[in-house]
Amino acid sequence: MKGFARDRQSQGPKNRTLFILIAIVLISAWTILTSLDLDSFQLDFSESNNNVDIHQDQSTIPQQQQPLNPDTNITTNNDASPNNSYDDNNEYNDDNDDDVPPSTEPFTPELKPAVSNLDPNTKYLSFLPFGGLTNQFIAVQNAAYVALKLNRTLVLPPIISNSHDHKNTHQRWSQYMDLPKLTQLTGLPVLEWSQVRPLTEEQRQVGLDQALQSTHLWGPYHSETDTWAAVAENMTCQIVYGYGRPDLDINFSAQNFMFHFLIRPVFVPPVAPRPDAPVYDRQRIVHDNQEPEDLVIVEDLLDRYNDFDGRSPEDVAAGKANMLFLSHTFKLKAAERGGVFWKEAGKNMHFEPKLMEYATLRINEEIKGDRNIEVLPNNDPEEVELTESEHQNPVSEDGTLVTEIQAPTTRIPHIAVHLRRGDIWTKCRGAKKAVENCVLPMELYAEAVERAREYAAKSLGLVSHLPVVVTTDTTSEEDFAKIKELGWHRLDHVKYGTTEIWGTFGSAMVDAAILAHADVLVGSAVSTMSRIAGARQKGWYSHESFFPSLEDRPKEKRRRATMKRRLETDRESDDLNGEILMVF
């Protein structure tokens, strides 16, 4: 113990010396720090070429854009993430295996509401998207028709994630569709929300985080985060087809759009009709909405909103835009027969030339090794680009222009088959569509291909044995084996890296372009994507399309005719079996 005491006594002077040295160092450090101008100190983090300044001076924040001329096209950065899936079914699905946790990065005090580039002297029309990719296209087509008739500038929502892809992302329509050509053909001015409401990286992240945290928008499970609520803007939204009523929530795709662009819809009933307005036969025109107060017929909508301006005098004084915002356009019905939406709008919505060039390149690579192919000059008018001053180039996934794709000088005539599988059977539960007519055997597609080859040889003057390319969402090894056995070519977008080049919705859009521009189309009758491709074939090239069915087989025709006669006889005695009715 004595030795221990002596050791402690000898350490005393050493400890006092160490304490004095530490004190001197701290005093020196404080003197240096207080002499620095901390207000000018910035710490930069660089990720994916996007610089985020922490403690940024107000003087370094870029100025927001000035109001746009409706005829001006602005190229903006792509905001997509990869995905290969596509779907034209609209059933809600709560499974979200691809969701990632919301960002936990702190936001700077400079986070502000989004700026608006809408011109207060221009009349605009916009709408909420609906459903999957193909249904979103139909909603765009219908809205374009309404905007054209009301003499308004159309503001397009982006292609938005739906309840199936779960990628919580969006991409501009201008990446895939030739919007300047739409304006050129129809006179309709077209803008996109990324132009009229440009968001900063921080604002975009707030929208993405809110979408991830919400299952339903303004429904029982919805709650706004404090950050999203602080920057969201209220927007009056006219209820169409009942969407936005307390008992009919808006679609999943519409929810994502509103979240992403920091918009809080305020739903209001549609404008009342004029006392002398025409009365339409809803029973004949509309079958899935007989609510007398719901606005569902497009002629009625046009009459009600012909001179619409929902702004108050205070709004006008504040410079707010004259925006007609509709809760729904996909299901609008026309009293006039003959497909007015398609003829005046949808038919004029063509694909981006660069997308067409990419599709032709992929097809040539796949079928160039087939025997007895025919090689023709590539003179497809769809691949002729507008001049640079008229055209907005597409942007790839990483934000670079897709200019390295060169239009092939030759093309190989071919047949395109759309083999729709996936969840298509869920669309065939009703009495009018038997499940067996949804997922057809490959033999029926093969028979349709032979009829298509005969048509191509006789009516189009092409070789009698055209090669076949297949676009499909099937994952069945049995289907893959049958495609190979038939000598057809399956387009594999994973192999091509299509998503990396064109973004989340690129694979589906390339498939849509291939189906529309093949020499002959063999489609799936129950697929909306196939039906639109058939309309494009007819409207753009005057070509016939083929849709296989069980009815194509003579034996099946006789069997069904017999069944139908029996059912008609049984109906008189009320001895019907509901399961038999499902056959039709």
C-alpha positions as CSV (number, residue, x, y, z in Angstrom):
1,M,0.0,0.0,0.0
2,K,2.9,2.4,0.8
3,G,4.4,1.8,-2.7
4,F,1.0,2.5,-4.2
5,A,0.7,5.9,-2.3
6,R,4.2,6.9,-3.5
7,D,3.3,6.2,-7.1
8,R,0.2,8.4,-6.9
9,Q,2.2,11.2,-5.3
10,S,4.7,11.1,-8.1
11,Q,2.0,11.3,-10.8
12,G,0.5,14.5,-9.4
13,P,2.9,17.0,-11.2
14,K,2.5,15.1,-14.5
15,N,-1.3,15.4,-14.4
16,R,-1.2,19.1,-13.6
17,T,1.1,19.6,-16.6
18,L,-1.3,17.7,-18.9
19,F,-4.3,19.7,-17.8
20,I,-2.5,23.0,-18.5
21,L,-1.6,21.8,-22.1
22,I,-5.2,20.8,-22.8
23,A,-6.5,24.2,-21.7
24,I,-4.0,26.0,-23.9
25,V,-5.1,23.9,-27.0
26,L,-8.8,24.5,-26.3
27,I,-8.3,28.3,-26.0
28,S,-6.3,28.3,-29.2
29,A,-9.0,26.4,-31.1
30,W,-11.7,28.7,-29.9
31,T,-9.7,31.8,-31.0
32,I,-9.3,30.3,-34.6
33,L,-13.0,29.3,-34.9
34,T,-14.4,32.6,-33.8
35,S,-12.2,34.4,-36.5
36,L,-13.9,32.4,-39.3
37,D,-17.0,33.6,-41.3
38,L,-19.2,30.7,-40.6
39,D,-22.1,32.2,-42.6
40,S,-20.2,31.6,-45.8
41,F,-19.3,28.0,-44.9
42,Q,-20.9,25.5,-47.3
43,L,-20.8,21.7,-47.4
44,D,-21.6,20.1,-50.8
45,F,-22.7,16.5,-51.3
46,S,-22.7,15.2,-54.9
47,E,-24.9,12.2,-55.9
48,S,-25.9,11.3,-59.4
49,N,-24.9,14.7,-60.7
50,N,-27.4,16.4,-58.4
51,N,-25.7,18.9,-56.0
52,V,-27.4,19.6,-52.7
53,D,-26.1,22.6,-50.8
54,I,-26.5,22.5,-47.0
55,H,-26.9,25.9,-45.4
56,Q,-27.1,27.5,-48.8
57,D,-27.2,31.3,-49.1
58,Q,-30.4,32.7,-50.5
59,S,-28.3,34.4,-53.2
60,T,-27.2,31.0,-54.6
61,I,-30.7,29.6,-55.0
62,P,-31.7,29.5,-58.7
63,Q,-34.5,31.8,-59.8
64,Q,-37.8,30.1,-60.7
65,Q,-38.9,30.0,-64.3
66,Q,-41.0,32.8,-65.7
67,P,-44.6,31.9,-66.9
68,L,-44.5,29.8,-70.1
69,N,-45.9,30.5,-73.5
70,P,-48.4,27.6,-74.1
71,D,-46.5,26.9,-77.4
72,T,-43.1,26.6,-75.7
73,N,-41.6,23.2,-75.2
74,I,-39.1,22.7,-72.3
75,T,-36.9,19.7,-71.9
76,T,-36.8,18.6,-68.2
77,N,-34.9,15.9,-66.4
78,N,-36.3,12.4,-66.4
79,D,-37.8,11.3,-63.1
80,A,-38.2,7.6,-63.5
81,S,-36.9,4.4,-62.0
82,P,-36.5,1.0,-63.7
83,N,-39.3,-1.4,-64.1
84,N,-40.4,-3.8,-66.9
85,S,-44.0,-4.5,-65.9
86,Y,-47.1,-3.2,-67.5
87,D,-50.8,-3.8,-66.9
88,D,-54.1,-2.6,-68.2
89,N,-56.1,-4.0,-65.3
90,N,-57.2,-1.6,-62.7
91,E,-58.0,-3.6,-59.6
92,Y,-56.5,-2.3,-56.4
93,N,-53.7,-4.4,-54.9
94,D,-52.3,-3.8,-51.4
95,D,-49.2,-5.9,-52.0
96,N,-46.3,-3.6,-52.3
97,D,-43.1,-5.6,-52.1
98,D,-41.1,-3.0,-54.0
99,D,-41.7,-0.1,-51.6
100,V,-38.7,1.3,-49.9
101,P,-38.7,3.2,-46.6
102,P,-39.2,7.0,-47.0
103,S,-36.2,9.3,-47.0
104,T,-35.1,10.3,-43.6
105,E,-32.8,13.1,-44.9
106,P,-33.5,16.5,-43.2
107,F,-34.8,19.3,-45.4
108,T,-33.3,22.7,-45.4
109,P,-35.3,25.7,-44.0
110,E,-35.5,27.0,-47.6
111,L,-38.2,24.4,-48.6
112,K,-41.1,26.3,-50.1
113,P,-44.3,25.6,-52.0
114,A,-43.9,24.9,-55.7
115,V,-43.9,27.7,-58.1
116,S,-46.6,27.9,-60.9
117,N,-45.7,28.8,-64.5
118,L,-49.3,28.9,-65.6
119,D,-50.2,32.0,-67.5
120,P,-53.2,33.8,-65.9
121,N,-54.3,34.9,-69.4
122,T,-54.5,31.4,-70.8
123,K,-57.4,28.9,-70.4
124,Y,-56.1,25.5,-69.3
125,L,-57.6,22.0,-68.8
126,S,-56.1,19.1,-66.8
127,F,-57.3,15.9,-65.2
128,L,-56.5,13.1,-62.8
129,P,-54.9,10.0,-64.4
130,F,-56.7,6.6,-64.0
131,G,-55.5,3.0,-63.9
132,G,-52.7,1.3,-65.7
133,L,-50.7,2.6,-68.7
134,T,-53.2,1.8,-71.4
135,N,-56.1,3.3,-69.5
136,Q,-54.0,6.4,-68.7
137,F,-53.5,6.8,-72.5
138,I,-57.3,6.6,-73.0
139,A,-57.8,9.3,-70.3
140,V,-55.2,11.5,-72.2
141,Q,-57.1,10.9,-75.5
142,N,-60.5,11.9,-74.0
143,A,-59.1,14.9,-72.2
144,A,-57.4,16.1,-75.4
145,Y,-60.8,15.9,-77.1
146,V,-62.4,18.0,-74.4
147,A,-59.6,20.6,-74.4
148,L,-59.8,20.8,-78.2
149,K,-63.6,21.4,-78.1
150,L,-63.3,24.0,-75.2
151,N,-60.4,25.8,-76.9
152,R,-58.1,25.2,-73.8
153,T,-54.5,24.4,-73.5
154,L,-54.1,20.8,-72.3
155,V,-51.8,20.2,-69.3
156,L,-50.9,16.5,-69.2
157,P,-50.2,14.6,-65.9
158,P,-47.3,12.3,-66.4
159,I,-47.5,8.5,-66.8
160,I,-47.8,7.5,-63.2
161,S,-47.2,4.4,-61.2
162,N,-50.3,2.4,-60.5
163,S,-51.4,-0.3,-58.1
164,H,-49.4,-2.9,-60.0
165,D,-45.9,-1.6,-60.6
166,H,-45.3,-0.2,-57.1
167,K,-42.4,1.9,-58.3
168,N,-43.7,5.2,-56.9
169,T,-42.4,7.1,-59.9
170,H,-43.6,9.0,-63.0
171,Q,-42.4,9.9,-66.5
172,R,-43.4,12.5,-69.0
173,W,-45.6,11.5,-71.9
174,S,-43.2,13.4,-74.2
175,Q,-40.6,10.8,-73.6
176,Y,-42.7,8.4,-75.6
177,M,-45.3,10.3,-77.5
178,D,-44.8,13.0,-80.2
179,L,-46.6,15.9,-78.6
180,P,-45.4,18.5,-81.1
181,K,-47.0,16.3,-83.8
182,L,-50.2,16.2,-81.9
183,T,-50.3,20.0,-81.8
184,Q,-49.3,20.1,-85.5
185,L,-52.2,17.8,-86.5
186,T,-54.9,19.2,-84.3
187,G,-53.9,22.7,-83.3
188,L,-54.2,21.8,-79.6
189,P,-51.5,23.4,-77.4
190,V,-50.1,20.8,-75.0
191,L,-48.0,21.3,-71.9
192,E,-47.0,18.9,-69.1
193,W,-47.1,19.4,-65.3
194,S,-43.3,19.1,-65.1
195,Q,-43.3,22.4,-67.2
196,V,-46.0,24.4,-65.5
197,R,-45.1,23.2,-62.0
198,P,-41.4,22.5,-61.9
199,L,-40.3,20.9,-58.6
200,T,-36.9,21.1,-56.9
201,E,-35.3,17.9,-55.8
202,E,-36.4,18.4,-52.2
203,Q,-40.0,19.1,-53.2
204,R,-40.0,16.0,-55.4
205,Q,-38.7,13.9,-52.5
206,V,-41.5,15.2,-50.2
207,G,-44.0,14.0,-52.7
208,L,-42.4,10.6,-53.1
209,D,-42.2,10.2,-49.3
210,Q,-45.9,11.1,-48.9
211,A,-47.0,8.6,-51.5
212,L,-45.0,5.8,-49.8
213,Q,-46.6,6.6,-46.5
214,S,-50.2,6.6,-47.7
215,T,-52.4,3.8,-48.8
216,H,-55.4,5.8,-49.8
217,L,-55.7,9.5,-50.6
218,W,-58.1,11.4,-48.4
219,G,-59.6,8.1,-47.4
220,P,-59.8,6.4,-43.9
221,Y,-56.1,5.5,-43.9
222,H,-54.7,8.8,-45.2
223,S,-52.8,11.3,-43.2
224,E,-50.7,14.1,-44.5
225,T,-47.1,14.4,-43.2
226,D,-46.3,17.8,-41.8
227,T,-43.7,18.5,-44.5
228,W,-46.1,17.6,-47.4
229,A,-49.0,19.6,-45.8
230,A,-46.7,22.7,-45.5
231,V,-46.0,22.8,-49.3
232,A,-49.1,21.3,-50.8
233,E,-51.5,23.6,-52.8
234,N,-55.3,23.3,-52.8
235,M,-56.8,22.9,-56.3
236,T,-60.5,22.9,-57.1
237,C,-61.4,19.6,-58.9
238,Q,-64.7,19.2,-60.8
239,I,-66.3,15.8,-60.0
240,V,-66.7,13.7,-63.1
241,Y,-68.3,10.2,-63.2
242,G,-68.7,10.5,-59.5
243,Y,-64.9,10.2,-58.7
244,G,-64.2,12.4,-55.7
245,R,-67.6,11.9,-54.1
246,P,-67.4,10.8,-50.4
247,D,-68.4,7.3,-51.4
248,L,-66.1,7.0,-54.5
249,D,-62.5,7.7,-53.9
250,I,-60.1,8.6,-56.8
251,N,-58.0,5.9,-58.4
252,F,-54.6,4.8,-57.1
253,S,-52.8,6.5,-60.0
254,A,-54.6,9.7,-59.4
255,Q,-53.5,9.6,-55.7
256,N,-49.9,9.1,-56.7
257,F,-50.0,12.1,-59.1
258,M,-51.5,14.4,-56.5
259,F,-48.9,13.4,-53.9
260,H,-46.0,13.7,-56.3
261,F,-46.9,17.2,-57.5
262,L,-47.9,18.5,-54.0
263,I,-51.5,19.1,-55.0
264,R,-54.4,18.7,-52.6
265,P,-57.7,18.4,-54.6
266,V,-60.8,20.1,-53.3
267,F,-63.6,18.2,-55.0
268,V,-66.7,20.2,-56.0
269,P,-69.9,19.1,-57.7
270,P,-70.0,19.8,-61.5
271,V,-71.5,23.0,-62.8
272,A,-75.3,22.7,-63.1
273,P,-76.6,22.3,-66.6
274,R,-78.4,25.1,-68.4
275,P,-82.2,25.1,-68.0
276,D,-82.6,24.6,-71.8
277,A,-79.7,22.0,-72.1
278,P,-80.3,18.9,-74.1
279,V,-81.4,15.8,-72.2
280,Y,-79.5,12.6,-73.0
281,D,-80.6,9.0,-72.8
282,R,-78.3,7.8,-70.1
283,Q,-79.7,4.3,-70.2
284,R,-78.6,4.0,-73.8
285,I,-75.2,5.8,-73.5
286,V,-74.0,4.9,-70.0
287,H,-74.3,1.4,-68.5
288,D,-72.1,1.6,-65.4
289,N,-73.2,4.9,-63.9
290,Q,-76.9,5.8,-63.8
291,E,-76.6,8.4,-61.0
292,P,-78.6,11.3,-62.4
293,E,-76.4,13.9,-60.8
294,D,-73.1,12.5,-62.1
295,L,-71.5,14.1,-65.1
296,V,-70.7,11.3,-67.5
297,I,-71.6,12.3,-71.0
298,V,-69.0,14.4,-72.8
299,E,-71.5,16.6,-74.8
300,D,-73.1,17.5,-71.4
301,L,-69.7,18.3,-70.0
302,L,-68.8,20.6,-73.0
303,D,-72.1,22.4,-72.7
304,R,-71.7,23.0,-68.9
305,Y,-68.1,24.2,-69.1
306,N,-68.1,26.1,-72.4
307,D,-67.4,29.5,-70.8
308,F,-66.1,28.3,-67.4
309,D,-63.9,30.4,-65.2
310,G,-64.0,29.2,-61.6
311,R,-61.8,32.1,-60.3
312,S,-63.0,34.6,-57.9
313,P,-62.2,38.3,-58.3
314,E,-59.5,37.9,-55.7
315,D,-58.0,35.0,-57.6
316,V,-57.9,37.0,-60.8
317,A,-56.3,39.9,-59.0
318,A,-53.7,37.5,-57.5
319,G,-52.8,36.3,-61.0
320,K,-54.2,32.8,-60.7
321,A,-54.8,30.8,-63.8
322,N,-58.1,29.8,-65.4
323,M,-57.8,26.0,-64.8
324,L,-60.6,23.5,-65.5
325,F,-59.4,20.5,-63.5
326,L,-61.4,17.3,-63.9
327,S,-61.4,14.4,-61.5
328,H,-61.9,11.8,-64.3
329,T,-61.8,11.5,-68.1
330,F,-61.2,7.8,-68.8
331,K,-64.8,6.7,-68.6
332,L,-66.4,9.6,-70.4
333,K,-69.0,8.5,-72.9
334,A,-70.1,10.3,-76.1
335,A,-73.7,10.5,-77.2
336,E,-72.4,10.7,-80.8
337,R,-71.6,7.4,-82.3
338,G,-68.5,6.6,-84.2
339,G,-65.6,7.0,-81.8
340,V,-65.2,10.7,-81.7
341,F,-62.5,10.6,-79.0
342,W,-60.3,8.4,-81.2
343,K,-60.9,10.1,-84.5
344,E,-60.3,13.7,-83.3
345,A,-57.6,13.1,-80.7
346,G,-56.3,9.6,-80.1
347,K,-55.5,8.9,-83.8
348,N,-53.2,11.9,-83.8
349,M,-51.1,10.8,-80.8
350,H,-48.1,9.2,-82.5
351,F,-45.0,7.7,-81.0
352,E,-41.7,9.5,-80.6
353,P,-39.5,8.9,-83.8
354,K,-36.6,7.9,-81.6
355,L,-38.8,5.2,-79.9
356,M,-39.8,3.9,-83.3
357,E,-36.2,3.8,-84.4
358,Y,-35.3,1.8,-81.3
359,A,-38.2,-0.6,-81.9
360,T,-37.2,-1.2,-85.6
361,L,-33.6,-1.8,-84.5
362,R,-34.6,-4.4,-82.0
363,I,-36.9,-6.2,-84.5
364,N,-34.2,-6.2,-87.2
365,E,-31.7,-7.8,-84.8
366,E,-34.2,-10.5,-83.8
367,I,-35.4,-11.7,-87.2
368,K,-32.5,-11.0,-89.6
369,G,-31.4,-14.6,-89.4
370,D,-34.7,-16.0,-90.6
371,R,-34.8,-17.7,-94.0
372,N,-36.7,-16.1,-96.9
373,I,-37.0,-12.7,-95.2
374,E,-37.6,-9.6,-97.3
375,V,-35.5,-6.5,-96.6
376,L,-37.1,-3.2,-97.6
377,P,-36.0,0.5,-97.3
378,N,-37.1,1.9,-94.0
379,N,-39.4,4.6,-95.3
380,D,-42.0,4.5,-92.4
381,P,-43.3,8.0,-92.1
382,E,-43.5,7.4,-88.3
383,E,-39.7,7.6,-88.1
384,V,-39.4,10.9,-89.8
385,E,-38.5,13.5,-87.2
386,L,-39.5,17.1,-87.1
387,T,-36.9,19.8,-87.3
388,E,-34.9,20.4,-84.1
389,S,-36.7,23.7,-83.5
390,E,-40.1,21.9,-83.5
391,H,-39.2,18.8,-81.6
392,Q,-38.4,18.0,-78.0
393,N,-35.9,15.2,-77.8
394,P,-36.6,12.3,-75.4
395,V,-34.5,12.0,-72.3
396,S,-33.1,8.6,-71.1
397,E,-33.1,7.2,-67.6
398,D,-29.9,9.0,-66.6
399,G,-31.0,12.3,-68.0
400,T,-29.0,12.2,-71.2
401,L,-30.6,12.7,-74.6
402,V,-31.4,9.5,-76.5
403,T,-29.6,10.7,-79.6
404,E,-27.2,7.8,-80.2
405,I,-30.1,5.7,-81.7
406,Q,-29.9,6.1,-85.4
407,A,-32.9,5.2,-87.7
408,P,-32.2,1.9,-89.5
409,T,-32.0,2.4,-93.2
410,T,-33.8,-0.9,-93.8
411,R,-36.6,-2.8,-92.2
412,I,-37.8,-6.4,-92.4
413,P,-41.6,-6.9,-92.9
414,H,-43.0,-9.0,-90.0
415,I,-46.1,-10.0,-88.0
416,A,-46.4,-8.9,-84.4
417,V,-48.2,-11.0,-81.9
418,H,-49.5,-9.6,-78.6
419,L,-49.7,-12.6,-76.2
420,R,-51.5,-11.2,-73.2
421,R,-51.3,-13.4,-70.1
422,G,-50.5,-12.1,-66.6
423,D,-53.7,-11.3,-64.7
424,I,-55.9,-10.9,-67.8
425,W,-58.2,-13.6,-66.5
426,T,-59.4,-11.3,-63.8
427,K,-61.1,-9.2,-66.5
428,C,-63.2,-12.2,-67.7
429,R,-65.3,-13.0,-64.7
430,G,-68.5,-11.7,-66.0
431,A,-71.2,-13.5,-68.0
432,K,-70.2,-11.9,-71.2
433,K,-66.6,-13.1,-71.3
434,A,-65.7,-16.6,-70.4
435,V,-62.3,-17.2,-68.8
436,E,-61.5,-19.7,-71.6
437,N,-61.7,-16.8,-74.1
438,C,-59.2,-14.8,-72.1
439,V,-56.2,-17.1,-71.9
440,L,-56.4,-18.8,-75.3
441,P,-54.2,-21.7,-76.2
442,M,-51.1,-21.0,-78.4
443,E,-52.6,-23.1,-81.2
444,L,-55.3,-20.4,-81.8
445,Y,-52.6,-17.7,-82.1
446,A,-50.7,-19.9,-84.5
447,E,-53.8,-20.3,-86.6
448,A,-54.3,-16.5,-86.6
449,V,-50.7,-16.0,-87.7
450,E,-51.3,-18.2,-90.7
451,R,-54.4,-16.1,-91.7
452,A,-52.3,-13.0,-91.2
453,R,-49.6,-14.3,-93.5
454,E,-52.1,-15.1,-96.2
455,Y,-53.5,-11.6,-95.8
456,A,-50.0,-10.0,-96.0
457,A,-49.2,-11.9,-99.2
458,K,-52.5,-11.3,-101.0
459,S,-53.4,-7.7,-99.8
460,L,-50.0,-6.2,-99.0
461,G,-47.8,-7.9,-101.6
462,L,-45.4,-9.2,-99.0
463,V,-43.6,-12.6,-98.9
464,S,-45.9,-15.5,-98.0
465,H,-44.0,-16.6,-94.8
466,L,-43.4,-13.4,-92.8
467,P,-41.3,-13.8,-89.6
468,V,-43.1,-13.4,-86.3
469,V,-42.1,-11.3,-83.2
470,V,-44.0,-11.7,-79.9
471,T,-44.6,-9.1,-77.2
472,T,-45.8,-10.7,-74.0
473,D,-46.1,-10.4,-70.3
474,T,-46.1,-14.2,-69.8
475,T,-43.7,-15.9,-67.4
476,S,-44.7,-19.4,-68.4
477,E,-41.8,-21.6,-69.5
478,E,-44.4,-23.6,-71.4
479,D,-45.3,-20.5,-73.4
480,F,-41.6,-19.7,-74.0
481,A,-41.0,-23.3,-75.3
482,K,-44.1,-23.1,-77.6
483,I,-42.9,-19.7,-79.0
484,K,-39.5,-21.2,-79.8
485,E,-41.1,-24.4,-81.3
486,L,-43.2,-22.2,-83.7
487,G,-40.0,-20.4,-84.8
488,W,-41.2,-17.1,-83.5
489,H,-39.1,-14.5,-81.7
490,R,-39.9,-13.3,-78.2
491,L,-38.8,-9.7,-77.4
492,D,-36.7,-9.8,-74.3
493,H,-36.4,-6.3,-72.8
494,V,-34.1,-7.5,-70.0
495,K,-31.6,-8.6,-72.6
496,Y,-31.9,-5.3,-74.5
497,G,-31.6,-3.1,-71.4
498,T,-34.8,-1.3,-72.5
499,T,-35.6,0.0,-69.0
500,E,-32.1,1.4,-68.5
501,I,-32.5,3.3,-71.8
502,W,-36.1,4.4,-71.7
503,G,-37.1,4.3,-68.0
504,T,-39.8,2.6,-66.0
505,F,-42.5,2.5,-68.7
506,G,-40.1,2.0,-71.6
507,S,-40.7,-1.7,-72.1
508,A,-44.5,-1.4,-72.4
509,M,-44.2,1.7,-74.7
510,V,-41.7,-0.1,-77.0
511,D,-44.1,-3.0,-77.2
512,A,-47.0,-0.7,-78.0
513,A,-45.0,0.9,-80.8
514,I,-44.1,-2.5,-82.2
515,L,-47.7,-3.7,-82.2
516,A,-48.9,-0.5,-83.9
517,H,-46.2,-0.5,-86.6
518,A,-45.9,-4.2,-87.6
519,D,-47.1,-5.1,-91.1
520,V,-49.8,-7.2,-89.5
521,L,-51.0,-7.4,-85.9
522,V,-52.3,-10.6,-84.2
523,G,-53.7,-9.3,-80.8
524,S,-55.5,-10.5,-77.7
525,A,-59.1,-9.6,-78.0
526,V,-59.6,-8.9,-74.3
527,S,-56.6,-6.6,-74.0
528,T,-57.1,-2.9,-74.3
529,M,-53.5,-2.5,-75.4
530,S,-54.2,-4.9,-78.4
531,R,-57.4,-3.1,-79.3
532,I,-55.7,0.3,-79.4
533,A,-52.8,-1.2,-81.5
534,G,-55.5,-2.5,-83.9
535,A,-57.0,1.0,-84.1
536,R,-53.6,2.4,-84.9
537,Q,-53.0,-0.2,-87.6
538,K,-56.3,0.7,-89.2
539,G,-56.0,4.5,-88.8
540,W,-52.4,4.9,-89.7
541,Y,-51.8,2.2,-92.3
542,S,-55.3,0.9,-93.3
543,H,-54.1,-2.6,-92.3
544,E,-56.4,-5.3,-90.9
545,S,-55.6,-7.0,-87.6
546,F,-56.4,-10.5,-86.4
547,F,-57.8,-11.4,-82.9
548,P,-58.0,-15.1,-82.3
549,S,-61.0,-16.6,-80.6
550,L,-62.5,-19.9,-79.8
551,E,-65.2,-18.9,-82.3
552,D,-62.6,-19.3,-85.0
553,R,-62.8,-23.0,-84.9
554,P,-65.8,-24.5,-86.9
555,K,-66.4,-27.2,-84.4
556,E,-66.5,-24.6,-81.6
557,K,-68.9,-22.5,-83.6
558,R,-71.3,-25.4,-84.0
559,R,-71.0,-26.3,-80.3
560,R,-71.7,-22.8,-79.2
561,A,-74.6,-22.3,-81.7
562,T,-76.2,-25.5,-80.3
563,M,-75.6,-24.3,-76.7
564,K,-77.2,-21.0,-77.5
565,R,-80.3,-22.6,-79.0
566,R,-80.7,-24.8,-76.0
567,L,-80.4,-21.8,-73.6
568,E,-83.0,-19.9,-75.5
569,T,-85.4,-22.8,-75.2
570,D,-84.6,-23.3,-71.5
571,R,-85.0,-19.6,-70.8
572,E,-88.7,-19.8,-71.6
573,S,-89.1,-22.4,-68.8
574,D,-86.9,-20.4,-66.4
575,D,-84.7,-23.5,-66.1
576,L,-81.4,-21.8,-66.6
577,N,-78.1,-22.6,-65.1
578,G,-76.0,-19.5,-64.3
579,E,-72.8,-21.4,-64.9
580,I,-73.8,-22.3,-68.5
581,L,-74.5,-18.6,-69.1
582,M,-70.8,-18.0,-68.3
583,V,-69.9,-19.6,-71.6
584,F,-71.1,-16.6,-73.4
